[in-house]
Amino acid sequence: MKLLTKANWGLKLFAWRYIPLIGFCSPRIERMDGQALEVSIPHTWRTKNHLGSVYFGALAIGADLAGAFLVFHKAKARGVNANFAFKDVQGEFLMRPEARVHFVSEDGALIDQMLDESIASGQRINRTVSVRVTCPSLHGDTPMATFRLTLSVKAKPR
């Protein structure tokens, strides 16, 4: 099974089992490699606000996934148990996204470093990851919003 297909099934199962609100927004992993993760969320009645743009809550869900799903994937690939959460979030909203939104995090190297450091020290490691939000069908790569999330990771070998 292709990596993205398998990752999307894993995302769906995780969402519906543990956090149904994520599943309700129908996210899809568009791109995933060792350095980056791109998640999209459709512009539907489930994710729109009264102004016709993607609702803040759906944007927060997309930023959460883009910032954290790579930790889940990397830990699983390494055979490591990793507990992670976000300690805080900062968002800057630049334009109204009025079509499918894409959330891109290119912090794969930082996540690798966090996992390595946590395994070596046995401590929880906190670092800021960045997520860029775009609406490619309407505005190409122009950012609609940016998020900075403090990711907290504690990892240990299985």
Backbone torsions as a table, in degrees:
resi	resn	phi	psi	omega
1	MET	NA	136.9	179.5
2	LYS	-61.0	150.7	-177.8
3	LEU	-56.9	-47.1	-178.2
4	LEU	-66.4	-38.9	178.7
5	THR	-62.5	-45.8	179.2
6	LYS	-63.6	-42.6	179.4
7	ALA	-64.1	-40.2	179.2
8	ASN	-66.8	-38.4	175.1
9	TRP	-64.4	-41.5	177.4
10	GLY	-61.4	-40.7	177.9
11	LEU	-63.3	-45.6	180.0
12	LYS	-60.9	-47.1	-179.2
13	LEU	-63.2	-44.2	178.2
14	PHE	-60.4	-47.8	-176.5
15	ALA	-61.3	-51.6	-175.6
16	TRP	-70.2	-26.4	179.6
17	ARG	-82.3	-43.1	-171.4
18	TYR	-108.7	-37.1	-176.4
19	ILE	-137.9	79.6	-175.1
20	PRO	-56.5	-26.6	179.2
21	LEU	-61.4	-33.8	175.7
22	ILE	-63.2	-47.9	-179.8
23	GLY	-61.3	-35.1	179.8
24	PHE	-60.6	-29.5	-179.4
25	CYS	-84.9	-5.6	177.2
26	SER	53.7	54.1	178.3
27	PRO	-71.2	156.3	177.7
28	ARG	-139.0	134.2	175.8
29	ILE	-80.9	121.7	-177.4
30	GLU	-94.9	-34.6	-176.5
31	ARG	-152.5	137.1	177.5
32	MET	-151.6	124.7	172.6
33	ASP	-144.2	-169.7	-176.3
34	GLY	-66.1	-19.1	-175.0
35	GLN	-109.9	-24.6	-171.8
36	ALA	-144.5	158.0	174.6
37	LEU	-138.4	133.1	176.3
38	GLU	-125.3	123.9	-179.4
39	VAL	-119.3	144.2	174.9
40	SER	-123.4	153.3	175.8
41	ILE	-131.2	131.3	-177.4
42	PRO	-72.0	160.7	176.4
43	HIS	-97.7	90.8	-176.7
44	THR	-131.7	179.8	178.2
45	TRP	-59.7	-24.6	-180.0
46	ARG	-74.1	-26.8	-171.8
47	THR	-115.5	-3.9	-177.6
48	LYS	-89.4	151.9	173.0
49	ASN	-100.2	-173.9	-177.5
50	HIS	-68.7	-14.0	178.2
51	LEU	-94.1	-3.8	178.9
52	GLY	88.1	4.9	176.9
53	SER	-104.2	169.8	-179.4
54	VAL	-67.6	129.9	-175.6
55	TYR	-65.7	146.8	179.3
56	PHE	-51.5	-42.7	-179.4
57	GLY	-61.8	-41.0	177.6
58	ALA	-67.4	-36.5	176.4
59	LEU	-64.3	-40.2	178.4
60	ALA	-65.3	-38.8	177.8
61	ILE	-63.4	-44.5	178.9
62	GLY	-63.0	-41.3	178.1
63	ALA	-65.2	-40.8	177.0
64	ASP	-58.1	-49.1	-178.6
65	LEU	-64.3	-45.2	-179.0
66	ALA	-63.9	-34.5	-178.9
67	GLY	-81.4	-20.9	-172.2
68	ALA	-118.0	-27.9	-173.9
69	PHE	-64.5	-28.7	177.4
70	LEU	-65.9	-33.1	175.5
71	VAL	-62.7	-47.7	179.5
72	PHE	-57.1	-48.6	-178.4
73	HIS	-64.4	-46.2	-177.9
74	LYS	-66.4	-40.9	179.5
75	ALA	-64.0	-43.3	179.4
76	LYS	-63.4	-42.5	-179.9
77	ALA	-64.1	-32.6	179.9
78	ARG	-85.0	-11.7	-175.2
79	GLY	73.2	37.5	-175.8
80	VAL	-115.0	142.3	169.9
81	ASN	-86.1	122.2	179.9
82	ALA	-128.5	124.4	171.9
83	ASN	-102.1	130.6	-178.5
84	PHE	-144.2	153.5	178.9
85	ALA	-157.2	168.7	175.4
86	PHE	-102.1	134.6	179.4
87	LYS	-90.3	-32.8	177.0
88	ASP	-159.2	168.5	179.7
89	VAL	-144.7	141.1	173.8
90	GLN	-128.6	132.4	-179.8
91	GLY	-129.2	144.7	174.8
92	GLU	-125.6	120.2	-176.1
93	PHE	-102.4	118.2	-170.5
94	LEU	-103.6	-39.7	-179.8
95	MET	-144.6	160.0	178.0
96	ARG	-82.4	118.3	176.9
97	PRO	-79.9	117.0	-175.1
98	GLU	-118.1	29.1	174.7
99	ALA	-157.3	-174.1	178.9
100	ARG	-51.3	131.2	-179.6
101	VAL	-105.5	145.5	178.8
102	HIS	-117.8	136.1	-178.7
103	PHE	-116.4	120.8	-175.6
104	VAL	-121.1	125.6	171.1
105	SER	-118.7	129.1	-180.0
106	GLU	-115.4	39.1	-175.7
107	ASP	-106.1	30.4	-179.9
108	GLY	-58.7	-42.0	179.6
109	ALA	-64.9	-39.6	178.1
110	LEU	-63.6	-41.3	179.3
111	ILE	-65.4	-41.9	175.5
112	ASP	-57.4	-44.8	179.9
113	GLN	-62.5	-42.4	178.9
114	MET	-62.8	-44.4	178.7
115	LEU	-62.2	-45.7	179.2
116	ASP	-60.0	-46.6	-177.7
117	GLU	-65.1	-40.6	-179.7
118	SER	-67.4	-41.7	178.8
119	ILE	-62.9	-43.9	-177.8
120	ALA	-67.1	-39.8	-174.3
121	SER	-95.0	-22.1	-174.9
122	GLY	76.2	8.9	-176.5
123	GLN	-106.4	163.5	173.3
124	ARG	-78.3	134.3	-178.1
125	ILE	-114.5	132.4	-179.7
126	ASN	-117.1	127.4	176.5
127	ARG	-145.0	157.0	179.3
128	THR	-93.1	126.1	173.8
129	VAL	-107.0	152.1	-178.0
130	SER	-113.9	143.8	176.9
131	VAL	-131.9	128.9	177.7
132	ARG	-105.4	133.0	-178.7
133	VAL	-109.0	126.4	178.1
134	THR	-128.5	167.0	177.2
135	CYS	-131.3	76.2	-169.5
136	PRO	-56.3	-35.2	-176.5
137	SER	-68.4	-24.2	-179.8
138	LEU	-108.7	-35.6	-170.9
139	HIS	-132.1	14.7	178.9
140	GLY	60.4	-130.4	-178.1
141	ASP	-92.6	8.3	178.6
142	THR	-65.6	125.9	-178.9
143	PRO	-65.8	134.4	172.9
144	MET	-90.7	-32.1	-179.7
145	ALA	-161.1	161.8	171.9
146	THR	-133.7	144.1	177.1
147	PHE	-125.6	145.3	171.0
148	ARG	-126.3	120.3	-176.1
149	LEU	-123.0	132.8	175.0
150	THR	-84.4	110.7	-179.4
151	LEU	-91.6	130.7	179.6
152	SER	-115.1	118.9	-175.1
153	VAL	-125.0	134.8	169.5
154	LYS	-128.7	121.3	-176.3
155	ALA	-125.5	149.7	174.4
156	LYS	-150.3	149.2	178.6
157	PRO	-63.4	150.4	178.3
158	ARG	-73.8	NA	NA
